[in-house]
Amino acid sequence: MPRLGFVLRVALGVAALLVALAMLKGRGVSGQPEAIVRARAAFAAIGFTPMGEPTVAYEGDQELAWALERARPGPRGVALAGGQGGAVLWRLSFPGGGEAEVTVGGDVWALRRPAPSDPGPDLFPSVARDRVAAALPLAVHDPGEWQTERVQSWREGGHIWQRARFAGGAGQLPRGWRRELELEMVGSTVVSWRLSVHPLSTDLGVVTGRIAELRVLRRPAMLGLALLVIGVLLAGAEATAYREPVAITRGIGYGVLVAGCALAAGQTAVAAAGQGIVLVAVIALLPTWTDLPAGLARWGPAAGVLLAATVIYGRTFILGAGGFIPVTSLVTSDTSVLRLAGESWLPALVEEPLLRGVLPAFMVPYIGWWGAALAAAPLGALLHPLPAVPLLASLALEAVLQIELALVARVSGVSGAVLARGTCEALVRRAAFPIGTLWDRVALTGVMLGILLLAWPRRRS
Amino acid sequence: MATPTLLKRCAGGVGLALPVALALALPVRSTLLPAAQSPEQATVRAENGTLIVGLLWGKGRSWTRVASGWTVVWQPAHGAWLVRAWVPDDGSEILWRLEAAPWLPGARLNAETAAVLTSAESVAVARDRVGRRDWIVGSRRLLGALPAGGDLPQPAVTLQPVVEGLLAGLLLAGAAARRLVPAVPARGWRHAVLAAGLTLLVALLELTALAGGWLQAGVRPWVAQLAFVSGAVFLLAVLVFAATRFPVSAGPPPTALLPLALAVGILAGRASPLAWLAGTAGLNLRLLVWAACAVLAGWLAGLAGDGLRELLRFVPMLRRFVVVALAVATVARGGPWLGVALAVLAAAAVGGGGGAWLAASVIWGWQFGCVWASCAWPEALWSAVAFLMLGAAVAALVVVRSSRPGTRANAMVSA
């Protein structure tokens, strides 16, 4: 029988890994190699050959991307954000001069080459308008839909410069949106262009309004967590006075881990240290409070895969039901693997001990474990929801996630909940980082740890 | 036999009423001007008296007492913009300001507002654009660009970080002290705090009228109100939980000192009223809210007082001196925390269950004094008198019943 149990556990771990791999398939920001090729081709079209390998950075306009998804729900909106919407793009900077922005869908969004020493004959204002308009096909796929709005000329560095502004209507964008193009020439050579998009205010307004609303709703949740931390401080004083056994070494180790994750997630040193210190106290005191099962954390990562599936397919369900919730993840300014690891595990390491450990420990004598777990659900649901229409759909999805985490904590303890949350966050947040095996490995860290824990021989009592 | 008892009770009644009467009669200069109109009257006056505020701007959702007037906030259900208007008590010009969500290119101004803004007698043509409405006035065009209006008077900054930090520290010290120094808990206080918490929970929806700071342009009002209610629910739940975990110790109330504490509270409230309490006078459930706040604040002041008392055990020789010195410093410094600080000091001076009673008494008087000094419209004043009578009745009941051992009223003061 023990052998059968071992086989079943390993089978569960492998099944979780397969599901996680299936979820990761195709997730991630694509188009980085293609962006370099497209940028080189665009530079070649204006007579410039960039030298060396470019440095590449990922950039995004979060509100614009979500506004496009709001206007065109589902994959069409995602494609627009990475295409003609120009909301998510790669910025390339060549070492020998020349900069370009290419959308993840492969459209060259902006381009600037160094001013050439011999830019060709100057265009006099009387002919400049037509010549600049003739350069339009270099920058856009549908030049017929564009109209020249204004052309400016000035003399600088011995040459005449031209700057033209074009208006392009909505194109493939939703109705009411507008495209603009600004193109510059020196002499008779195109040196730069930049596309921009003017969203319909109602589409943008819904998204920015929801983001502002969620920021307001986060305030009471932060107040709740602050009150919990005050409770921890008081309990710490009491434990010290009564000389209760505390797991101080474990607490310090955990606190260092939290601070490291916070730094990796891009937080300031002060914020990282603050969170680390609070979690030292929480983890040091937790063993004396909680009566949740210990040593069953191995089930956590497999549960985390299930949680990630809930989040991903929950969003699909909301979209299918006629609501709106963003499919694309939050755009991050830094796409390093360290950032992915930090952002994924920090909420798990900070919030789970407070919501699944401290809150039930305080409230169990009065409202029972399940009452405390349900009290933690609204608190946790207000911390990280995405903007949605209706707003309650997003809050409900977060509440479902919180209740599932309470179930995990009941079965496999606080450490199991931490592992489940971290695994889930890593799989969900993976979509905001570039495609690549390195990021996949980081996203699968929790699952691999789960397999290891499931295969680890149990200690005989 | 009955006559001496009656005489005693009459003397007791005079003893109770005299300090309160003196506290009301003494001339005190208040730091706030009393509000001649209620927030409701101010809202109606703004809606009727100025053309900028119409149905278009949504309904009045919040009010705050600022200087010698009320700042009232209107916001439509979609939340894309909000209007703040400062309505002075003396009937002079109403100042207003319109704020719109940052993503909005403008607002749909109504014809009257456009006329006010352009100083035109009549506005001819409206032209609706995406997210805004423009008005064409002769050869001029008024774009629906915002914000519009002028600057409003801002509430006086009442933050006193040192005092607030000290009070928070004393609360923590009191909580630790009540856990570490075992005592028989007073069940009555626990029930009173629970009842106060439930009362405020019932009144929460009405209390959103005082949460103007949560309203923002671009955030729908129901979301802002939900955030306020959620925060308040968390806070009330923690207070009720704390009342169970850090209970007041059982002990007889200092009956002789209760009227005096009430009078001190009244004087403190009259001298430095809290503007927020003037806002509560505009609520329909004001009496319940005041009573619940007094119980909760009294309990908290008792907790902080216990913390101070335990801290002063380190300097037993100087204890009385420190309490008196702190009292003098508190009175000299004044400020909106005067009543609360005096309640903490009173609780620290007496200690235990008696301290909590004394603190609650000071707070009760302070709340009355605040409303008495900062509100001048009849409904608020009558409610304040009723609140004082209620407090006096409770004090009298406690004085009378606590003199009889074994009665049910003693549940408040014993385990």
Interface residues (C-beta under 8 A of the other chain):
Chain A: G176 L200 S201 T202 L204 G205 T208 G209 A212 E213 V216 L217 R219 P220 A221 L223 G224 L227 I230 G231 L233 L234 A237 E238 A241 F362 M363 Y366 A375 P378 L379 L382 L391
Chain B: G79 A80 A101 P102 W103 L104 P105 V130 G131 L172 A175 A176 R179 L180 W214 Q216 G218 V219 R220 V223 A224 L226 A227 F228 S230 G231 F234 L235 A237 V238 F241 T244
